[in-house]
Amino acid sequence: MSNYIVNADDLGMTPGTNKAIFDGHDNGYINSTSIMTNCDYFNEAIHGLKARKDLKVGIHLNLTYGKSLSGSFMLGNQYGFLNLSYLQILCKSIVSKSFLAEVEDEFELQIQKAIQNNVDISHLDSHRHIHLIPSIYKIVYRLSLKYSIGRVRLVNENIFHSLNLTKKLDFFSNGGLLKYLLLRFFTCINKIHGDKYKSISFYSILYTGIIESSSLLKLIKSDTVYEIVVHPSYVNFDKNITFYNDAEKAYRLSSNRSLELLGILK
């Protein structure tokens, strides 16, 4: 393992995302990515991966966006599109064993689709971090054992280290602090069940989507092994494509996606 992982999430979601991730890799910064196997631009992403054999690829497990591979009515709408919110997933995971069974089926199909396309899966994580919900984490960890997948993301970010690194308090206004506290709590519970993340430190919950080049370079040069998660895109490539919900559209078309890419390419 190198002394850092710069992982770009959301490969396969949009053409702008695909191009940005591949450009970030070709320029020597992004060395890992997480692919959404149920999204519209998955095949385009697979084509790009064929020319980049040294780019590590994991599965960005997904219950909130795009077409359900299982067609489950418990996970999606009448048209088969995943449409649950994080809160809905959390509540259903607590009260419904049948819901968890549907989640496992969907996740396994997402993993199998990557395998069928000759992806050598290096890790598992998820869109909106839904895999960290404890009852869902158990499913994901079990699947990581079944398919011999080496890493499952945990959020063990050190808030004091991150604050000292950036000297910024953006997370008070962007919701990062609340998300951080919830995911850190879930991570503590999940470690009891199984931990394939022991040698790695996570970075970016507090500053999701707004990572600057100065912070990136400091983390890369550190003796600590970090997984630095980025969400770059070429926004102009995605302005005329179909999005399945307004929140995802706003996030992917935010100027921060391009600014984060510029920070990676500097």
N, C-alpha and C positions, 0 to 999 in steps of 0.2 A: 504493500500500500504506500502511495506517496504521502507526504506530510500534510496534504490538504485535499479536500474534496470540494469542488465548486459544482454543485448540482443544480441544473436548470429544470424546474418543474414544467409540466403542461405540454411536453412534446406531443404533437399530434392533434392539438386542439385547433390551431389556426395556421394558415400559411406564414403569417408574420412571425409567429412563435417559432415555427420550424426553422425558418431562415435565420432568425436571430441566434437560436441555440447552435446551429451548425457554424455560423460565422464566429461565434464566441469560442467554439471548439477549435476551428481552423486557425484562429489567432492565438491559441495556446493557453486560454484561461479556463474555459469550461471543460472539465474532464469527466463529467458524469451527468446523466439526464434521467428523467422519469417520464415514461410514455403513457398516454391515455389511450388504451387499446380500443375503446368504444367510441372514439370521437371521429369527426368527419375527415380529418386530414392524417389519419393513421397510416394509410398506404403511402402517402407522400413522405411521411417521416421514415417509414421502413426503407424506402428507396434511398433516402439520404444517409441512413445508417450503414448501408451496404458499402459505402465508400469511406467509412470512418470506423474501422474495426477496433481502434483503440479507445473509442468513446464508450465508457461503461453505461449500461442501460438497466434501469429498474422499472417497476410497474407503479404508475400513479393510480392506485386503486380509487374507484370513483362511484359515488352513490348520488351525486347532486347535479350532474350535467351530462347531456348527450343521450344517446340511445342505449337502453338497457340491452345487454347481450342475452339475458335470460328471458326477457319479455314479461317479467314479473309485474303483476298489478299492484303488489304491495310496495314495490320500489318506485314505480313510475305512474304516469298518467295513462289515459285510454289509448294514446298514440304510441306508448312504449318508451316515452322519454323520462329519464330520471328527473324528479322535481322536488325531492324532499329537502327541507331545510336542516341545518345542523341540529336545531332543537328537536325537530320531529324525529330525526334519526336517534338522538340520545334517548328520548322518551320511549320510542318503540323498542329500542335495544334492551331497555330495563324490564318492560312488561310482556314482551311477546317472543316466545321461543320460535314460533313459526317465522317471524320476521328475521330472526338471526339465521335460520336455515336458508331463507331466500338470499340473504346477504352473502352467505358462504357460497351458494351456487353461483351468484353473480361474480364474485371475486375470482372463483376458480375458472370461470369462463374467460375472464379478462386475462388471467395468467396464461391460460392455455392458448389463447389467441396469439400472444407474443411468442410462445414456444413454437407454435405452428408456422410462424414467420421467421424462425431461426434466430430469435433473440436469446442471447445468453444472459439470463436475468441475474443481475448483481445484487439487487436490493428491492425492498418493498417500502412504499410510503403511500400517501393518499392525498387526494384533492380535498382541500379544507380541513386536513388533518383528522378526518373522520375515523381513521383506523386507530386513533389513540383513545377513543371511547372504550373503556375497559372490556366490556363483553365482546366488542368487535375486535379489539386487539388480540384476544384469545384465538379468534378465528384466523386472523392474519398470521399470528405466530405459528399456529398449527400448519397453515399452508406453506409457510417458509420452511418448515421441517419436511413436509411432504415433497416439496419440489427442490429441496437442497439449496435454498436461497440464503446467502450469507449474512445479509444485514436487514434489519427492520428498524426504521427510523423511530427514535425517541427524542423528545424535546427536553434536553437537560441543560439548556442555555443558562449561563450565569448572569443574572441581571446587573450585578455590580461591575463585572468585567465588560459587558456590552456598553454600559453607561460611560465607563471610563474610556473606552475605545473611541466613542463617537462624540462625547460631551454634548449630546442632544437629548431633549425631552419630548421628542415627537410622539412617543408612544402614549403620552397622556391624552393627546387629542385624536389619535388615529385608532384607538381601541386596542392597541398592542398590549397594554398592561393587563387588561382583563383576560385577553386571549392567552397571554403568557401564564398567568396564575392558574387558569383552568387546565392548560395543557401540561404544566409542570406537576400539578396535582395528579392528573391522569397518569403521567409518566411514572411517578412514585408507586402508584398501584400496579402498573403494568410490569415494572421491573421484578416484582414478586413472581409473576407468572413466567417470565423469560426475558432475557436481555442479550441481544446480539449487537449491542451498541456500546459496549463497555469501554472501548479504546478511543471513542470519538466524542467530541464536544460539538453540540449543535449551535449554529448561529443564524439568527434572522427573524425570530418570532416578533421581537420588539420593533424591528425595522423592516418588516415584510414589504418587498416591492420598492424600497427606497434606499437600497444599499449603495454607498458611494465608493468610488475607486480607492480613496485613501484608507477606508476601513478594510476593503478587500485585500489590499496589498499588505497591510499589517498582519492580517490573519494568515495569509499565505506564507509569510516569512516567519510565523511563530513556530516554536518547537512543538506546540500542541497540535494534534490532528483534529482539524475542524471540518465539519460538513457545513458549508456556506451555501444557503439556498437562495437562488435568484429566479426572477420571472421576467426575463427580457423579451422584447418583441419589436418588430417593425410595425408600428401602429398603422401606417398608411396602407400596408398590404391587406389589412383586415377590415377596412371601413365599409366594404360592400358585401361582406359575407353574412351568412345567416347565423345569428346567435339565438339560443333557446331560452335565455332569460336576461332581463335588463341589468341585473347586478353583475353578471359575468361579462356582459358587453361593456359596461362602464369600466370594469377592472382591466379588461384586455385592451381597451382603447385609451386608457389613461396615458398621459404624457410620461408618467413615471416608468412605463415599460421601455420606452425609447431611451430615457435618461439612464436607466439601469444598464441598458445595453452599452451606452456610451461609456459608462463607468467601467464595464468589463473590458472594452476594447482599447481603453487608454493605455 
